[in-house]
Amino acid sequence: MFYPIRSGFLLTAASAVLLLTACASDQQAQEQVNTADKALGREEPEWSTPFWERGDSSADERSQSVSSSSVQATPASGQLRTNLAIVGASDYLYRELDNAAADYGFRLIPRAELRDALVNTPACDDTTSADCAEALAAYPGSRLVVTVEDGSSVTILDAASGARWGTTELTSGKQGEELLELASQRADIAPWAMKAFRADDGRLYLSAGRANGLEAGDELAIHEPGTLVRSPNGQPITWRKGERVGTLRIGELFGSDLASLVPVDGQRPTPEHDLILVKD
């Protein structure tokens, strides 16, 4: 005997298939985000515990938000801040770094910005690789890439000079200050330098702005890739900038950490060129 299939049953089955497909896609996307969060050292929320029983985590989040906004304040005239990418630091260490970074001449790249960059940059499967530092140099504009592993092991790469130092262990009770002091010493190997990138609108941009101490009209010299100088035992000791081949000017400033670039003379910059601020 033939039994007709009700249309309601077909709609229910089709809806179930679509829901399962959407859930699978969402799960894949969430896994990518979770991987980036793990690399950044962000702690996984305790979703099984009601928010009112999680201690002061919400207060910590508010504290982190406040400290981040304070670091974005414009530095004094003539002072420059170097972009720092921090990967793998615990929430507590990150807040400590965020609070003190400006005192050492650094600006931390916001975690959300860095997480998106890591998710979309295959070379950063290993954040201690030179390829990762090079990929992050133009956007989000990191000069130094600092990877913290096992809570106290630090590896630093310099996108400007191409220098990579061996792993250093943080040993003091003030890890944030110790790490920033170490990063400051590493950054001294080369002058303040950035990389330009061309966006999908065809214009040139720089991942730096007011938060770094730049102003509209500032000029940047375009240099060929420089040369890293090493000691007899292979340690990076200094960096010689390459030949100057052109000049750019800061055009519009967008927010605190993005600026358009206007060619003035000479060659147009590529991602390989170093951009160094022209001092009066």
N, C-alpha and C positions, 0 to 999 in steps of 0.2 A: 504494500500500500504506500502511496506517495504522501509524504507529510511536508507541507510548504514551510519554508524557512522564513521566520518573521523578520521584517526589515529592522526592527529594534535590536534583534540579536546581532545582525550584521554590523550595525553602527557601533554596538558595544565592543565587538571583536576588533573592528578597525581602530577604534579609539585606544584599545589596550595595546595594539601593535605600535601605534604612533607614540604612545606614552613610554613604552619600553625603549624605542629608538631614541627618543629625546633624552631619557635618563642615561643611556649609554654614552651619548655625545657629551652631556653635562659632566659625566664622571671622568671622561678623558680630559676635558678642559680643566676640571678641578685638580686632576693629578698633576698637570703642568704647573698650575699655580702653586700647589703644595710643594713641588720640587723647588721652585724659586724661593718660596717662603723658608724652606729648610736651609737653603744655601745662605739666605740672609740672616739666619739664626733666630727667626721669629718663632715664638712659642705657640704650639697648637692650642686653640681654645678648648676648654673643658665643656663641650656641649652637653654632656650627660649631667653636669652639675648646674643647678639653678644659679642665675647671675648673682642673687643675693647671698649665695654661699661661697663665692669665689674669692673672698678676701678683698683686697684693695686693687684688683687688676684694673677696674675702670678708672680709678684714681691714677694708676700708672700710665694708662693711655692718655688721660688728660694732661698729665705732667709731660709726657713725651711730645704731645702736640704743642704745648706752650713753649718748651725748650726749642723745638724745631723752628717756631716762628721767630724766637728771639735771635737765633743764629742767622736768619735771613736778613736781619737789619743791615742797612747799608753801612759799610766800613767808613772810617774817616777818609777824607780826601787824600789821595796819593797812596793809600794802602790797597794792596791786592790780596784776594783770597784764592787759594788753590782748591780746585774741586777734588774731593776725596771720596772714593767708592769703598764702602765698608761691607764686606761679605762675611757672614758666619758669626758675627758678634751676637752675644746674648742680648735680650732686651735691656737688661740692667747696664751692660757695658756700652751699648749703643747710646743710651741716654746720657751716660757719663761723658762719652765722646762728643755728643751733640752739644752739651752744655759748655764744654771747654774748647771746642774746635776753633772758634774765632780768635781765641787768645793765642793760638799757635799759627794763625794765618791761613786756616782751612775753612772750607764750607763743605759740609757733608751733603752728598747727593741724596735727596729724599728716598726713603726706602721703597715707596710705591713706584717711583720713576725707575729705580735701579732694578726692581723685581721685573717690571715689564721688559726692560732691556735684556735681562738675563734669559727670560723666557723666549725671546725672539732672536737670540744670538747663539747659533750652534757652537761657535768657537768657545763659548763660555761654559761648556759642559765641565771644563777644568778651568776654574777662575784663577789658578796660579800659573796659567800659560801666557806666554808673550802674545799669542794670537788673540786671547781674550782682552788683554790690556789694549792692544791695538784697535780691536773692534769697538771698545767702549770709549775710546779717546775722542771721537767726533761727537757721538751722542750716546749717553747723556753727558759727555764731556769730562770724563774722569782723567785727571793727570796721574794720580796714584791709585792703583787697585790693591786694597789691603784685604787679605783673606785670613780669618781667624779660625783655627781648627783646634778641637779638644780644649777649648776654653782659654788657652794661653799660648798656642803656637801661631806665630804670625809670619806670613809671607807677603812681601811688598814688591810690586812691579811698577816701573815708571814708564808711562806711555811716551813721554817726551824724549827721553834718552835711550829707551830700550833696555834699561838696566833691570836686572832681576837679582835680588839678594837671597841668600840662603835663609832658611827658616830660623826665626829668633824666638826664644822663649821669654814670655813676660814673667818676671820674678817678684816684682814689688807688690805691695798691698794696694797701690793705686794704679791699676792696669790702664785706665783711660789716659792718665797723664803720661805714663811710660810709653804707651803706643803712639800718642801724638808727638812726643819728643823724638821717638824713633822715626816717624814719618817725616818730621821736620828736617832731620839730618839727611834722610834719603832725598828729599825734594831739593836740598841745597846743591845737588850735583848739577842742576841745570836751572836756567832762569825760568820765570813764569812763562809757560808756553801752552798753546792750545791747537786744536785741529778744527778746520772748517768742514761743514757738510752742506750738500746741496739738497734741498727739500723737493717735494713733488711739484712745487710751484715754479721750479727752475731757479729760485733765488738762493744765495749763499747765507748761511746762518752760523752762529757761534753759540755753543751751549754754556754761555756765561753772560752776566749782566750786572745789574745794580748790586746784587748780593756778593759779587766778586770784586766790586769797586770800579766797574767800568762805567763810562758815561758816553752819551752820544757825541760823536766827533772825535773820539780817541782814535789814534792810528796804530795799526798793527803791521809790522814788517813781515813779509813772506820769505821764508828761508827754505833752501833745499834741505833734505834730511841731514842731520848732523852726524858727528862721529863720537862714539862712546870710547873713552880711554880707560884702560884697565891697568892695575898694578901687576908686578911679576907673578903674583899668586892668583891672578884672575879676578880680583875684586874691582868693581866699578869705582873709579876715583874722580872722574870729571867728564864733562861733555862739551865738545866744540861744535857750535852751531854752524850750519852750512852757509853757503853763499846767499846773500840777499838778492831776490829776483823780482820783488814787487812790493806794493803797499796797498793796504785796505783801510777803510774807515768804518767805525761803528755807526750804523744808520739808526734805525728805530730800536727801542728797547721794549721787549714784551715781557711783562711780569718782572720777576726778579732775576731770572736765570736764562734768558734767551735774548739774542740781539741779531739783527740783520747786518750783513756786511756789504759795503759799497766799494767796488774796485776803484783805485785811484790811479795807479800806474803799474807797468810791468806785467808779469804773468798772472794768470788766474790760479788760485790755489787748488790743489788736489788734496785728498785725505792724507797723502804722504808729507805734504809741506808742514813746516812748523810756523805758527803765528806767534810773534813775540811783540809785546807792547813797546811802542816807540816812546822813550822818555824824553822830556823836554831838556 
